[in-house]
């Protein structure tokens, strides 16, 4: 019931008030608790994390150095994996909370939208959660503060790759942010067109060329020892055409809505243009998914991570836009559609084991019953 209560309270508060940082903080604590206390018997990825945590000192960790060093430290001072997981998730949510609050005061709205869409993915893939939390906070710090703050923001985004390799892609947020708006719009069209061509090429001729490029890059830069072999062995499984189409539709719908929201908000003097552009830069990364997804469903994480920037943008739009405008009503309908598509796509893409785990992570089902205890 905690999950349901969190969503309902956050939803009501976000509609009644514009400043919901306290309620949003309580919502973040609830989600962090649910993710951090997930049962290993009913949560995918949990067993893998636990095995490698318990093997520290006996093997070369397959994970990125930042995560490995942090795991080793807490293992050394006597934490078991369950305790470490809870602390790790709470730290990630704390980082995410501060990142979101630097963009918007209506944190409760972010909480319920995140909770009903991609929260369960991040509750399962905790390294990814830490990575995108750091990226969002780093982006906000870069935007809000002076030269020193900008340097710290860039360093935080760079450091996110020490918890998940996809952090490398989000480093592109800064150069994208610095591009002129008109040029960026043209680049967007070209990237979508090129992505479509690459998608057709890979579909017809296979993904071996693209795979070799990724292997070479990760061999040179990744802090994860098995990143290259991971691409070769696990990230070349392919994805069904239906899933590819769903992700294409979702990404393009999110980009369309982002442009509409920004166009409307730009007319409001209260909204900083650079704030909107930073959020759009994070959303822009999702275009990369359009051709990478053909290699493996694992790359759907890119659009999922970028979606958090969209949630913040939508929160600002819904909170500050004029409710009587036609664009607001039209955008609201498409926004609900985007939530449905994102939730469905990023639930179905990970298979039945993940789908079955959702009710247990939300504690709507008792994991002791299914386990026979």
C-alpha positions in Angstrom: 0.0 0.0 0.0 3.0 2.3 0.5 3.5 2.6 -3.2 -0.1 3.3 -4.0 -0.3 5.9 -1.2 2.8 7.6 -2.4 1.5 8.0 -5.9 -2.0 9.2 -4.8 -0.6 11.7 -2.3 2.0 13.0 -4.7 -0.6 13.3 -7.5 -3.1 15.3 -5.4 -0.4 17.5 -3.9 1.2 18.3 -7.3 -2.2 19.5 -8.6 -3.0 21.6 -5.6 0.4 23.2 -4.9 3.3 24.5 -7.0 5.9 24.1 -4.2 5.8 20.4 -3.2 9.4 19.8 -2.2 8.6 18.4 1.2 5.9 16.0 0.0 8.2 15.2 -3.0 11.0 14.4 -0.5 8.7 12.0 1.4 7.7 10.4 -1.9 11.4 10.0 -2.8 12.0 8.3 0.6 9.1 5.9 0.0 10.3 5.0 -3.5 13.9 4.6 -2.2 12.7 2.3 0.6 10.7 0.1 -1.9 13.7 -0.1 -4.3 16.3 -0.6 -1.5 14.3 -3.4 0.3 13.4 -5.4 -2.8 13.4 -9.1 -2.2 16.2 -11.0 -3.9 13.9 -13.9 -4.6 11.5 -11.9 -6.7 13.7 -9.1 -8.2 15.7 -9.6 -11.4 19.4 -8.5 -11.4 19.4 -8.8 -7.5 21.1 -12.2 -7.5 23.9 -11.0 -9.9 24.7 -8.0 -7.8 24.7 -10.0 -4.6 27.0 -12.7 -6.0 29.6 -10.2 -7.1 29.3 -8.3 -3.9 30.0 -11.4 -1.9 32.9 -12.3 -4.3 34.8 -9.0 -3.7 38.4 -9.9 -3.1 38.0 -13.3 -4.9 37.4 -12.1 -8.4 37.9 -9.2 -10.8 34.7 -7.2 -10.6 32.7 -7.1 -13.9 31.3 -3.7 -12.9 32.6 -0.1 -13.4 35.3 1.1 -11.0 33.2 3.6 -9.1 30.6 0.9 -8.2 33.3 -1.6 -7.5 35.3 0.6 -5.2 32.1 1.6 -3.3 31.0 -2.0 -3.0 34.5 -3.0 -1.8 34.6 -0.3 0.9 31.2 -1.2 2.4 32.0 -4.9 2.2 35.2 -4.2 4.1 33.5 -2.4 6.9 31.0 -5.2 7.4 27.9 -4.4 5.3 26.1 -7.3 3.7 24.6 -6.8 0.2 21.1 -6.0 1.5 22.4 -3.2 3.7 24.7 -1.9 0.9 21.8 -2.0 -1.6 19.6 0.0 0.7 22.3 2.7 1.4 23.2 2.8 -2.3 19.6 3.3 -3.5 19.0 6.0 -0.8 22.1 7.8 -1.9 21.0 7.7 -5.6 17.5 9.0 -4.7 19.1 11.8 -2.6 21.2 12.8 -5.6 18.2 12.7 -7.9 16.1 14.7 -5.5 18.6 17.6 -5.3 18.9 17.5 -9.1 15.1 17.7 -9.6 14.7 20.5 -7.0 17.2 22.6 -8.9 14.9 22.5 -11.9 11.5 22.6 -10.3 9.8 23.1 -7.0 6.9 20.8 -7.9 8.8 17.6 -6.9 5.7 15.7 -6.1 4.6 15.8 -9.7 8.0 14.3 -10.8 7.5 11.7 -8.0 4.2 10.3 -9.2 5.1 10.4 -12.9 8.4 8.7 -12.3 6.7 6.2 -10.0 4.1 5.0 -12.5 6.5 4.9 -15.5 10.2 3.9 -15.2 10.7 3.6 -11.4 10.6 -0.2 -11.4 13.3 -0.4 -14.1 15.6 1.7 -11.9 14.7 -0.2 -8.8 15.9 -3.3 -10.6 19.0 -1.8 -12.4 20.4 0.2 -9.5 23.7 1.1 -11.1 21.7 2.8 -13.9 19.7 4.6 -11.3 22.9 6.1 -9.7 24.2 7.0 -13.1 21.2 9.0 -14.3 20.8 10.6 -10.9 24.3 12.0 -11.1 23.7 13.1 -14.7 20.6 15.1 -13.8 22.3 16.7 -10.7 25.4 17.5 -12.8 23.3 19.1 -15.5 21.5 21.2 -12.9 24.7 22.3 -11.2 26.2 23.2 -14.6 23.2 25.4 -15.3 22.7 27.0 -12.0 26.1 28.0 -10.8 29.3 29.9 -11.7 32.4 28.7 -13.5 33.4 26.5 -10.6 29.9 25.1 -10.5 30.0 24.4 -14.2 33.3 22.5 -13.8 31.7 20.5 -10.9 28.7 19.7 -13.0 30.8 18.4 -15.9 32.9 16.3 -13.5 29.7 14.8 -11.9 28.4 13.8 -15.3 31.8 12.3 -16.2 31.8 10.5 -12.9 28.4 8.9 -13.6 30.1 6.7 -16.1 31.9 5.0 -13.2 28.6 3.5 -12.2 27.2 2.7 -15.6 28.9 2.9 -19.1 25.9 4.7 -20.6 27.1 7.7 -18.6 29.5 8.2 -21.5 26.6 9.1 -23.8 25.2 11.7 -21.4 28.4 13.6 -21.4 27.1 14.8 -24.8 24.5 16.9 -22.9 27.0 19.7 -22.4 28.1 20.2 -26.1 24.5 19.8 -27.2 23.5 22.5 -24.7 26.1 24.9 -26.2 24.8 24.5 -29.8 22.6 27.3 -31.2 18.9 26.5 -31.0 18.3 26.8 -34.8 21.3 24.7 -35.6 20.2 22.1 -33.0 16.8 21.8 -34.7 18.4 21.1 -38.0 20.8 18.6 -36.4 17.8 16.8 -34.8 16.2 16.3 -38.3 19.4 15.0 -39.7 20.1 12.6 -36.8 16.6 11.2 -37.0 17.0 10.7 -40.8 20.5 9.2 -40.4 19.2 6.9 -37.6 16.5 5.7 -39.9 19.0 4.9 -42.6 21.3 3.1 -40.1 18.4 1.2 -38.8 17.5 -0.1 -42.2 21.1 -0.9 -43.0 21.6 -2.8 -39.8 18.2 -4.6 -40.3 19.3 -5.8 -43.7 23.0 -6.4 -43.3 23.4 -7.1 -39.6 25.0 -5.1 -36.7 28.6 -6.4 -36.8 30.1 -3.1 -38.0 28.3 -1.0 -35.4 29.2 -3.6 -32.8 32.9 -3.4 -33.6 32.8 0.4 -33.3 31.2 0.1 -29.8 33.7 -2.5 -28.7 36.7 -0.3 -29.8 35.3 2.7 -27.9 34.6 0.8 -24.7 37.9 -1.0 -24.8 39.6 2.4 -24.9 37.5 4.3 -22.3 35.3 2.2 -20.1 36.2 1.5 -16.5 34.3 -1.8 -16.7 36.6 -4.7 -17.4 34.2 -6.7 -19.4 32.4 -3.9 -21.3 33.7 -4.9 -24.7 32.9 -8.6 -24.2 29.6 -7.6 -22.8 28.7 -5.9 -26.1 29.9 -8.9 -28.1 28.2 -11.6 -26.0 25.1 -10.0 -24.5 24.4 -6.8 -26.4 24.0 -8.3 -29.9 20.8 -10.3 -29.3 18.6 -8.1 -31.5 15.2 -6.8 -30.8 11.8 -7.5 -32.3 10.4 -5.2 -35.0 7.4 -4.4 -32.8 9.6 -3.2 -29.9 11.8 -1.2 -32.3 8.7 0.6 -33.7 7.3 1.2 -30.2 10.5 2.9 -29.1 10.7 4.9 -32.3 7.1 6.1 -31.7 7.8 6.9 -28.1 11.0 8.8 -28.7 9.5 10.8 -31.5 6.4 11.6 -29.5 8.5 12.8 -26.5 10.6 14.9 -28.8 7.5 16.4 -30.4 6.0 17.2 -27.0 9.3 18.6 -25.8 9.4 21.1 -28.6 5.8 22.1 -28.1 6.3 22.5 -24.3 9.4 24.6 -24.8 7.8 26.7 -27.4 4.9 27.5 -25.0 7.1 28.0 -22.0 9.5 30.3 -23.8 6.7 32.8 -24.0 6.5 32.9 -20.2 9.2 35.3 -18.8 9.3 33.4 -15.5 10.9 30.4 -17.3 14.7 30.6 -18.0 15.4 29.6 -21.6 18.7 28.0 -20.7 16.9 25.8 -18.2 14.6 24.5 -20.9 17.5 24.0 -23.3 19.4 22.0 -20.7 16.4 19.7 -20.3 16.0 19.4 -24.0 19.7 18.5 -24.3 19.1 15.5 -22.0 16.0 14.5 -24.0 18.0 14.9 -27.2 20.2 11.9 -26.2 17.3 9.6 -26.7 17.6 9.9 -30.5 20.7 7.6 -30.2 18.4 4.8 -29.2 16.7 4.9 -32.6 19.5 2.8 -34.2 21.2 1.2 -31.2 18.0 -0.6 -30.1 18.3 -2.8 -33.2 21.3 -4.4 -31.5 19.8 -5.2 -28.2 16.9 -4.3 -25.9 19.5 -3.2 -23.3 20.0 0.1 -25.3 16.4 1.0 -24.5 17.9 2.3 -21.3 19.1 5.4 -23.2 15.6 6.6 -24.0 14.4 5.6 -20.6 17.1 7.7 -18.9 16.4 10.6 -21.2 12.8 10.3 -20.2 13.6 11.6 -16.7 14.6 15.0 -18.3 11.2 14.9 -20.1 9.4 14.3 -16.8 11.1 17.4 -15.4 10.2 19.5 -18.5 6.6 18.3 -18.4 6.4 19.1 -14.7 7.5 22.6 -15.4 5.1 22.9 -18.3 2.0 21.6 -16.4 2.9 23.7 -13.3 3.6 27.0 -15.1 1.8 26.9 -18.4 -1.6 28.7 -18.8 -4.3 26.0 -18.2 -6.8 27.6 -20.5 -4.6 27.5 -23.6 -5.5 25.1 -26.4 -1.9 23.9 -26.5 -2.0 22.9 -22.9 -5.1 20.7 -23.4 -3.8 19.2 -26.5 -0.4 18.6 -25.0 -1.9 17.0 -21.9 -3.6 14.3 -24.0 -0.4 13.5 -25.9 1.5 13.6 -22.6 -0.8 10.9 -21.1 -0.3 8.8 -24.3 3.5 9.2 -23.9 3.3 7.9 -20.3 1.3 4.9 -21.4 3.7 4.1 -24.2 6.8 4.5 -22.1 5.4 2.4 -19.3 4.3 -0.3 -21.6 7.4 -0.4 -23.7 9.9 -0.4 -20.8 7.9 -3.1 -19.0 7.4 -5.4 -21.9 11.0 -5.2 -23.3 12.5 -6.9 -20.2 10.4 -10.0 -20.3 8.0 -11.9 -18.0 10.5 -12.2 -15.1 10.8 -8.5 -14.8 7.1 -8.0 -15.4 6.2 -10.4 -12.6 8.7 -8.6 -10.2 6.9 -5.3 -10.3 4.1 -6.2 -7.9 6.7 -7.5 -5.4 8.9 -4.4 -5.6 5.8 -2.3 -5.0 5.0 -4.7 -2.1 1.5 -5.3 -3.5 2.3 -9.0 -3.3 4.0 -10.8 -0.5 7.3 -12.4 -1.7 7.2 -14.9 1.2 4.1 -16.4 -0.2 5.5 -17.0 -3.7 8.7 -18.3 -2.1 6.9 -20.8 0.1 8.2 -19.4 3.4 
